[in-house]
Amino acid sequence: MFRIRGRRSAAVVAAVAAFAALTACGAKTNDSTAASGAGATIDTAGSSVKVGLLNSLSGTMAISEVTVRDSLKLAIDEINTAGGVLGKQIEPVSEDGASDWPTFAEKAQKLISQDRVAAVFGCWTSASRKAVKPVFEKNKSLLFYPVQYEGLEQSPYIFYTGATTNQQIVPGLDYLKAQGKTSLYLVGSDYVFPRTANKIIKAYAEANGMKVLGEDYAPLGSTEFSTIVNKVKASGASAVFNTLNGDSNVAFFKEYKSAGLTADKMPVVSVSIAEEEVKSIGTQYLAGQLTAWNYYQTTPGAANEKFVKAYKAKYGADKPTSDPMEAAYTSVYLWKAMVEKAGSFDVEKVKAASAVGGITYDAPEGKVTVDGPTQHIFKTARIGKIGDDGLIKEVWNSGEPIKPDPYLKGYSWATGLS
Amino acid sequence: MTLVLSQLFTGISIGAVLLLIALGLSLTFGQMNVINMAHGELIMAGAYTVYVLQKVLSGAGLSLVVALPVAFVVAGLTGVLIEVLLVRRLYARPLDTLLVTWGVSLILQQAARDVFGAPNVQTRAPSLLTGSIHVTDDLVISSSRVFILVLALAAVVALIVGLRTTPLGRRIRAVVQNRDLAAVSGLATGRVDRLTFFIGSGLAGIAGVALTLIGPIGPTMGTNIIVNAFLVVVVGGIGQLKGTVIVAFTLGIVQSMVEYTTTVSVASVIVFVVIVAFLQWRPQGLFTLRTRSLA
């Protein structure tokens, strides 16, 4: 009898404790929503300031995004060694987006309201960027996005340090046209970036007398490409424009080679394959194929030599550097320049400092300038050819940094796009 | 004509992959009625075996050849471990088996992440298998696909011969057809179960080796393909090897033909609709096992 009563009272105590814990949580949540409504609060107390690193460290995108996280950390370490930003050391908080877009949004909110970071660096796929965009806009917090993307976007709370379409895809198409390629086959992963990029490519092709002979999308992470490759082969197109992302590229290029297609017969221009991916896909499948980027490990210049040397010293001599890594590295320095110009970590002051213009940095790809109104940066377009050693050699560049034009306002053929 | 032929070969090679994946399941799920949700992770174990062997042995060709028996044993023993520790206790409770093995699959995925890292990894294929065979000038088939096809057919033949002619095969069939009668006839059904599970899991390991020739190796590679394997076994008829073989190749060919004229997503939808319609018509699958057991 007594034992039963004892058990029951224990249960009551447990229930009360659980209820108390629940209400406490509830109160906490209310607090943070109230705070986020008034704009993100940044934790600047103490001798350090936190920044968020939001990358996929697992899943199909990890092949690419882990290297971005590594170069963000390199830039942070260098800045900390040189004295930090406004006298404060940068403390990175790394979160795993797990190649899953809702997880990205959740982790972004956590970085903003729980860690109270000054800015977040990261995201790779446009799907993940689109997922976190409303989070950053609602909380009035900053995201630095380091990857080339499909353009047609301009969020007041995102700085885009990768290429927009007129700095990568359009020059890539110009190059193919100059090489006498008259027909294209489009292969991409099934999400927002490849679909939007292909809309732009089709508009370009129509205005420039090129034919698009086919268009195929595979689910992200798909590894079955034999049918798509057969279709590409049967189309007889003079070149393939590849917007596949992640390690689907491994399966695609293995199949492409098995089908007897070569870079001489039908070159593939890729916009999401950089040095790191070349290494893991295997040079034997890729040698001779083309890429369109703004930076290669082989890009000349003292700033790049320093970057490549520092990266290899930190992560290993066999680790290559790539465009998104360089754009990520550069984004931390650009943020530092903006904060120092503003004299504050406050998001609105940082944005105002950049809007005035004149934020520049001697990046490994060359001197980059932030375009105040669009929050994109001026970048030089570079077409490269993948060599047998796994490095990419530049075969053409635009000569000077191209002004970012995310909505392609300067191109008459692009008027119908939105 | 070349196009139709090369698409037909693509379909057959997709079918061969499906067959290899489904073959192990046709034993554990088909013969033993165990819904092993961790079957995909046994495939993953086989794939990582190739990766590990390639680090130890330098030659890509040698490591692939060595990987076949090693992966069979690695995946087989993992399967036996699952059987002895968990599944054995739950033969009378199929729904609990489903939940428990799903838990095991999550544990194995996380273990792979901890041991090999979260990013997917790649292996090098031996140079003999990276090229292609020119049947005619236009008709080119990939040698790795031919290898997978041969591997799948060899596995089927070995399994059929094993089940038909060896004493173990006879015992397996006896236990499947009437467990109680087999038990009263003096068969140690528990031991037969364990051996069946070993072979079924081992075949998953072989499938894993084959998959490294097509795509990357990752912790979630098993979950992505396991659904199709279950489909093949269910449509083929539970416990029916010939059903599994026929359905695997049919699905592969239908998938590749439809995909050629439409898109990847539409093809998957159409294949699923066809399967659902088929199961409405024949819920027991293509073939059924006729037994005198009451169950």
Boltz contact constraints between the chains, C-beta under 6 A:
constraints:
  - contact:
      token1: [A, 57]
      token2: [B, 118]
      max_distance: 6.0
  - contact:
      token1: [A, 58]
      token2: [B, 118]
      max_distance: 6.0
  - contact:
      token1: [A, 62]
      token2: [B, 118]
      max_distance: 6.0
  - contact:
      token1: [A, 62]
      token2: [B, 119]
      max_distance: 6.0
  - contact:
      token1: [A, 63]
      token2: [B, 119]
      max_distance: 6.0
  - contact:
      token1: [A, 66]
      token2: [B, 119]
      max_distance: 6.0
  - contact:
      token1: [A, 218]
      token2: [B, 264]
      max_distance: 6.0
  - contact:
      token1: [A, 223]
      token2: [B, 214]
      max_distance: 6.0
  - contact:
      token1: [A, 223]
      token2: [B, 215]
      max_distance: 6.0
  - contact:
      token1: [A, 226]
      token2: [B, 10]
      max_distance: 6.0
  - contact:
      token1: [A, 227]
      token2: [B, 10]
      max_distance: 6.0
  - contact:
      token1: [A, 227]
      token2: [B, 256]
      max_distance: 6.0
  - contact:
      token1: [A, 227]
      token2: [B, 259]
      max_distance: 6.0
  - contact:
      token1: [A, 227]
      token2: [B, 260]
      max_distance: 6.0
  - contact:
      token1: [A, 230]
      token2: [B, 6]
      max_distance: 6.0
  - contact:
      token1: [A, 230]
      token2: [B, 7]
      max_distance: 6.0
  - contact:
      token1: [A, 230]
      token2: [B, 10]
      max_distance: 6.0
  - contact:
      token1: [A, 234]
      token2: [B, 3]
      max_distance: 6.0
  - contact:
      token1: [A, 247]
      token2: [B, 120]
      max_distance: 6.0
  - contact:
      token1: [A, 247]
      token2: [B, 216]
      max_distance: 6.0
  - contact:
      token1: [A, 250]
      token2: [B, 122]
      max_distance: 6.0
  - contact:
      token1: [A, 250]
      token2: [B, 216]
      max_distance: 6.0
  - contact:
      token1: [A, 251]
      token2: [B, 215]
      max_distance: 6.0
  - contact:
      token1: [A, 258]
      token2: [B, 132]
      max_distance: 6.0
  - contact:
      token1: [A, 258]
      token2: [B, 142]
      max_distance: 6.0
  - contact:
      token1: [A, 259]
      token2: [B, 140]
      max_distance: 6.0
  - contact:
      token1: [A, 260]
      token2: [B, 132]
      max_distance: 6.0
  - contact:
      token1: [A, 260]
      token2: [B, 140]
      max_distance: 6.0
  - contact:
      token1: [A, 280]
      token2: [B, 122]
      max_distance: 6.0
